[in-house]
């Protein structure tokens, strides 16, 4: 059923109103007044059925996701802190202070799945519109954008063959036991010991012994894999239940060290290995994300996730298209680095590649020099936001996390500007008093000898 609205509580005489508790000039309070919350009811209304139990208020769910990514919190942490913070409750549309959590943390997971990446683009678009309304960015800034790519690491352990083989054996044995399949031998005890020895041999650089233990693990996994395949043959229900898991295990058993489409995680098979040329992290495991920002203010206009490991130049067109959909303006100039040579963009805008020398005006040179500012923006999205480790599942989770991180970065810029307005307002209210003369303050008083 369509979302309900928070109770106004006009007849409640025993609870304190939030507008009587908080400071109305607080940046978060002012942001809640500037934000057009009705746009989310219109955008997300089609995701709900007309019958059934009323859903949670849309403003509450949108506000919780904004606060989660602005402050880099988990679902559980943002719900717990919401109860303690009257500003957060006011931001989410409540009129009276609440003493209990409005939802269970798992509701946020189900809501993200319901809305999906396409719907959550509206949250990024709303942050851009608020930035334009508050003066954080100007409409002319949307015509000059900077585009770059980064890696959004997934929440997986560093992939090693021994750990993958052991994990696959444990999952297969657990699922077989859950469905009443009796195996000839589980190999879990032997596999765990072999994985420990493989790690110790690798640490001691005894690679021949390490490869011998890996061969044992591979043999154990193949035995369990074939045993389950024989036991479920002819049972359509069990074959359907084990189809995805057995497919991943078969992919793990057949892959070679030099394969391009390797499996790095059983719970996140979409993860790819990406090398970005960093000395501290030569390889990162996750997905590639294209980021587009305004060249002047660093306002994020696009955060497009890509499957696999495409060439940077082949991601430019999709990233710019998302920036146009969210900003509503076709860019005139697009500033990129040298990794975008041979790009696939065919729009009307001019693509300015770093290192270009000919035919540049003074403005173009200045804006091209400022292209590197997007690196700092990406750094803030990783350290202050949740772009450094994505805990959401699947390709849809990659896209959702990137969009919410981008929207939260824009909100942090807006809140910083609103905080400066508050500071200047308070400074104007202070009484202006004449400063005493420094010499008179340092001069010792005359003491009478009488």
C-alpha positions in Angstrom: 0.0 0.0 0.0 1.1 3.6 -0.5 3.2 5.2 2.2 1.5 6.8 5.2 2.4 10.2 6.6 3.8 10.8 10.1 1.1 11.6 12.6 0.7 15.3 13.2 -0.1 14.8 16.9 -1.9 18.1 17.2 -4.0 16.8 20.1 -1.0 15.3 21.9 -0.4 17.4 25.1 2.2 15.2 26.7 5.0 15.3 24.2 7.3 18.1 23.3 7.2 19.7 19.8 10.5 19.4 17.9 10.3 23.0 16.7 10.3 24.1 20.3 13.4 22.0 21.1 15.7 22.6 18.1 17.4 25.7 16.7 15.4 26.7 13.6 18.6 28.1 12.0 20.5 24.9 12.3 21.8 23.8 8.9 19.9 20.5 9.0 16.7 22.3 9.9 17.1 24.8 7.1 17.9 22.0 4.7 14.7 20.2 5.6 12.8 23.4 4.7 14.5 23.9 1.4 14.1 20.2 0.3 11.0 19.5 -1.8 9.8 16.4 -0.1 6.6 15.9 -2.2 8.7 15.1 -5.3 9.7 11.8 -3.7 6.0 10.8 -3.1 5.4 11.4 -6.8 8.5 9.6 -8.0 8.2 6.6 -5.8 4.4 6.2 -5.8 4.5 3.7 -8.6 6.6 1.2 -6.7 3.7 0.5 -4.2 0.6 -1.6 -4.6 -2.8 0.0 -3.9 -3.8 -2.6 -1.3 -2.2 -4.0 1.8 -0.6 -2.5 4.9 0.5 1.1 4.6 4.2 1.5 3.9 6.5 3.7 5.9 6.5 7.4 5.1 8.6 8.2 2.1 10.2 11.2 3.7 11.3 9.0 6.6 13.0 6.5 4.4 14.6 9.1 2.2 15.8 11.1 5.2 17.3 8.0 6.8 19.2 7.2 3.7 20.5 10.7 3.4 21.6 10.8 7.0 23.2 7.3 6.8 25.5 8.3 3.9 26.2 11.8 5.1 27.6 10.5 8.4 28.9 7.2 7.0 26.8 4.9 9.2 25.3 1.5 8.8 21.5 0.8 8.8 21.5 -0.2 12.4 23.6 2.8 13.5 21.5 5.4 11.8 18.3 4.0 13.3 19.8 3.9 16.8 21.1 7.5 16.5 17.8 8.7 15.0 16.1 8.1 18.4 18.7 10.3 20.2 18.8 13.2 17.8 15.8 15.7 17.5 17.3 17.3 14.4 17.3 14.0 12.6 13.7 13.5 13.6 12.7 16.9 12.4 14.6 16.3 9.1 12.5 13.1 8.6 9.2 15.0 8.9 8.2 14.3 12.5 6.6 17.1 14.6 7.0 15.6 18.1 10.0 14.0 19.7 10.0 10.2 19.3 11.3 7.8 22.0 11.3 4.6 19.9 12.8 3.7 16.6 10.4 4.3 13.7 11.5 1.2 11.8 13.6 -1.9 12.0 17.0 -1.6 10.3 16.1 -4.4 7.8 13.3 -2.2 6.4 15.9 0.0 4.8 17.3 -3.0 2.8 13.8 -3.9 1.6 13.1 -0.3 0.6 16.3 0.0 -1.4 15.4 -3.2 -3.3 11.9 -1.9 -4.0 13.0 1.5 -5.3 16.1 0.3 -7.2 18.9 2.3 -8.9 16.6 4.0 -11.4 14.4 5.4 -8.6 17.2 6.4 -6.4 18.6 8.6 -9.1 15.8 11.0 -7.9 17.7 11.4 -4.6 20.8 12.5 -6.4 18.8 14.8 -8.6 17.1 16.4 -5.6 20.5 17.1 -4.0 21.6 18.9 -7.2 18.4 21.0 -7.3 18.8 22.0 -3.6 22.4 23.0 -4.4 21.2 25.2 -7.2 18.5 26.7 -5.0 20.8 27.5 -2.1 23.5 29.0 -4.3 26.1 26.2 -3.7 26.3 25.9 -7.5 25.0 27.9 -10.4 23.2 26.8 -13.5 26.1 27.8 -15.7 28.4 25.4 -13.7 26.5 22.5 -15.2 27.8 23.3 -18.6 31.5 22.6 -17.6 31.9 19.2 -16.0 34.8 16.9 -15.1 34.6 13.2 -15.5 36.8 10.4 -14.0 36.6 6.8 -12.9 37.4 5.1 -9.6 37.0 1.7 -8.0 34.2 0.9 -5.6 35.7 -2.0 -3.5 33.3 -4.7 -2.5 33.1 -6.1 1.1 35.1 -9.3 0.4 38.2 -10.7 1.8 41.4 -10.7 -0.3 40.8 -13.6 -2.7 43.2 -16.5 -2.5 42.7 -19.9 -4.0 43.0 -21.8 -0.7 40.3 -19.6 0.9 38.0 -19.9 -2.1 38.3 -23.7 -2.2 37.7 -24.0 1.6 34.8 -21.7 1.5 33.2 -23.5 -1.4 33.5 -26.9 0.4 32.0 -25.5 3.6 29.0 -23.9 1.7 28.4 -27.1 -0.3 28.5 -29.3 2.9 26.2 -26.9 4.7 23.6 -26.8 2.0 23.7 -30.6 1.6 23.1 -31.0 5.3 20.2 -28.5 5.2 18.4 -30.4 2.4 19.1 -33.9 3.9 21.7 -35.1 1.4 24.1 -37.6 2.9 27.6 -37.2 1.5 30.2 -40.0 1.3 32.7 -37.7 2.9 32.5 -34.0 3.7 36.3 -33.3 3.7 35.8 -30.3 5.9 38.4 -31.2 8.5 41.0 -32.2 6.0 40.3 -29.1 3.8 40.7 -26.7 6.8 44.0 -28.2 7.7 45.2 -28.1 4.1 44.2 -24.4 3.8 46.2 -23.6 7.0 49.2 -25.3 5.6 48.9 -23.6 2.3 48.9 -20.2 4.0 52.0 -21.1 6.1 53.9 -22.3 3.1 53.0 -19.2 1.1 54.3 -17.0 4.0 57.5 -19.0 4.1 57.8 -18.7 0.3 57.7 -22.5 -0.1 55.6 -22.4 -3.2 56.0 -26.0 -4.3 54.6 -27.2 -1.0 51.9 -24.6 -1.2 50.8 -25.8 -4.7 50.7 -29.3 -3.3 48.2 -28.3 -0.7 46.1 -26.3 -3.2 45.9 -29.4 -5.3 44.5 -31.3 -2.3 41.9 -28.7 -1.7 40.9 -28.7 -5.4 40.6 -32.5 -5.2 38.4 -32.3 -2.1 36.2 -29.7 -3.7 35.8 -31.8 -6.8 34.8 -34.9 -4.8 32.1 -33.0 -2.9 30.9 -31.2 -6.1 30.4 -34.5 -8.0 28.9 -36.3 -5.0 26.2 -33.7 -4.6 25.6 -33.7 -8.4 25.0 -37.5 -8.3 22.7 -37.3 -5.3 20.4 -34.6 -6.7 20.2 -36.0 -10.2 16.6 -36.4 -11.2 15.2 -34.3 -8.4 13.9 -31.1 -10.1 13.4 -29.2 -6.9 16.9 -29.9 -5.5 18.5 -29.2 -8.9 16.8 -25.8 -9.0 18.0 -25.0 -5.5 21.6 -26.1 -6.2 21.9 -24.7 -9.7 23.4 -21.3 -8.9 25.8 -22.7 -6.2 27.0 -25.6 -8.4 27.5 -23.3 -11.3 29.8 -21.1 -9.2 31.7 -24.1 -8.0 32.1 -25.4 -11.5 33.4 -22.0 -12.6 35.8 -22.0 -9.7 37.1 -25.5 -10.6 37.6 -24.7 -14.3 39.2 -21.2 -14.0 42.9 -20.7 -14.7 45.3 -18.2 -13.2 45.4 -16.1 -16.3 41.7 -16.1 -17.1 40.1 -12.7 -17.5 36.7 -13.6 -16.0 37.8 -15.1 -12.7 35.6 -15.8 -9.7 36.9 -13.9 -6.6 34.0 -14.3 -4.2 31.2 -16.8 -3.9 28.8 -14.3 -2.2 29.7 -11.6 -4.7 30.5 -13.2 -8.1 30.2 -9.9 -9.8 33.5 -8.6 -8.3 36.3 -7.9 -10.8 40.0 -7.2 -10.3 40.8 -3.7 -11.3 44.3 -2.1 -11.5 44.4 1.7 -11.1 48.1 2.2 -10.9 48.3 2.9 -7.2 51.5 2.1 -5.4 49.8 1.3 -2.1 47.0 -0.8 -3.7 48.0 -2.2 -7.0 44.8 -4.2 -7.4 41.3 -3.5 -6.1 38.3 -5.9 -6.1 35.0 -4.3 -6.8 33.4 -2.5 -9.7 34.3 0.6 -11.7 32.3 3.8 -11.1 32.2 6.9 -13.4 32.0 10.2 -11.5 31.0 13.5 -13.1 31.3 16.8 -11.2 31.0 20.4 -11.9 34.4 21.9 -12.8 33.9 24.9 -10.5 32.3 23.7 -7.3 32.8 19.9 -7.3 29.1 19.2 -7.2 28.5 15.5 -8.2 26.2 15.1 -11.1 26.6 11.4 -11.9 27.8 8.2 -10.3 27.5 5.4 -12.8 28.6 1.9 -11.9 29.7 -0.5 -14.7 29.8 -4.3 -14.9 33.1 -5.9 -15.6 36.2 -3.8 -16.2 35.5 -1.6 -19.2 38.1 0.8 -20.7 37.7 4.3 -19.2 37.0 5.9 -22.6 34.1 3.5 -23.2 32.4 4.7 -20.0 32.3 8.4 -20.9 29.1 8.4 -22.9 27.1 6.6 -20.2 28.4 8.8 -17.4 27.7 12.0 -19.3 24.2 10.8 -20.2 23.4 10.3 -16.5 24.8 13.7 -15.7 22.5 15.2 -18.3 19.5 13.3 -16.9 20.2 14.5 -13.4 21.4 18.1 -14.1 19.1 18.7 -17.1 21.8 20.6 -19.0 23.9 19.3 -21.9 27.6 20.1 -21.1 29.6 22.3 -23.4 33.0 21.2 -22.1 33.9 17.9 -20.6 37.3 17.7 -18.9 38.9 14.2 -18.6 42.4 12.7 -18.1 44.5 10.9 -20.6 42.8 7.6 -19.9 39.9 8.7 -22.0 41.7 8.9 -25.3 39.6 7.0 -27.8 36.4 7.7 -25.9 32.9 6.8 -27.1 31.2 10.1 -26.5 29.4 11.5 -29.6 27.5 14.4 -28.1 27.7 18.1 -28.9 30.0 18.9 -26.0 33.8 19.3 -26.4 36.0 16.7 -24.7 39.1 18.4 -23.3 41.8 15.8 -22.5 44.5 16.6 -20.0 47.8 17.6 -21.6 46.2 19.4 -24.6 48.1 22.5 -25.6 46.7 23.8 -28.9 43.7 26.0 -29.4 43.1 26.6 -25.7 41.9 29.9 -24.3 42.9 31.2 -20.9 39.6 30.0 -19.5 40.0 26.6 -20.9 43.6 26.3 -19.5 42.4 27.3 -16.1 39.5 24.9 -16.1 41.6 22.1 -17.5 44.1 22.7 -14.7 41.2 22.4 -12.2 40.3 19.0 -13.6 42.5 17.3 -11.0 40.1 18.7 -8.3 37.9 15.7 -9.0 40.5 13.5 -7.3 39.9 15.3 -4.0 36.1 14.9 -4.5 36.5 11.1 -5.0 38.8 11.0 -1.9 36.1 12.7 0.2 33.5 10.3 -1.1 35.6 7.4 0.0 36.8 8.7 3.4 33.7 10.7 4.4 31.2 8.5 2.6 30.8 4.8 1.9 32.5 4.5 -1.5 35.6 2.8 0.0 33.7 -0.4 0.9 30.3 -1.4 -0.5 28.2 -3.8 1.6 25.2 -4.0 -0.8 24.5 -7.1 -2.8 24.9 -7.6 -6.5 25.1 -5.2 -9.5 22.1 -3.3 -8.2 23.8 -2.8 -4.9 26.8 -1.3 -6.6 24.7 1.2 -8.5 22.6 2.1 -5.4 25.6 2.7 -3.2 27.3 4.9 -5.7 24.2 7.1 -6.2 23.6 7.5 -2.5 27.3 8.3 -1.8 27.1 11.0 -4.5 23.9 12.5 -3.1 25.4 12.5 0.4 28.5 14.3 -0.8 26.3 17.1 -2.3 24.4 17.4 1.0 27.7 17.8 2.9 28.6 20.7 0.6 25.1 22.2 1.2 25.3 21.8 4.9 28.7 23.4 5.0 27.4 26.5 3.2 24.3 26.6 5.5 26.6 26.4 8.5 28.6 29.4 7.2 25.4 31.3 6.9 24.5 30.5 10.5 28.0 31.6 11.7 27.7 34.9 9.9 24.3 35.5 11.3 25.5 34.9 14.8 28.5 37.1 14.2 26.2 39.9 13.1 24.2 39.6 16.4 27.2 40.1 18.6 27.5 43.7 20.0 30.3 45.8 18.6 32.5 47.1 21.5 35.5 49.2 21.2 38.8 47.3 21.8 40.8 48.8 24.7 44.2 50.3 24.0 46.9 47.7 24.1 49.4 50.0 25.7 46.9 51.0 28.5 46.2 47.3 29.2 49.9 46.6 29.6 50.7 49.7 31.6 51.0 48.9 35.4 48.8 51.0 37.6 50.4 53.8 39.6 50.7 52.8 43.3 50.7 55.5 45.9 53.4 55.6 48.5 51.2 57.3 51.0 
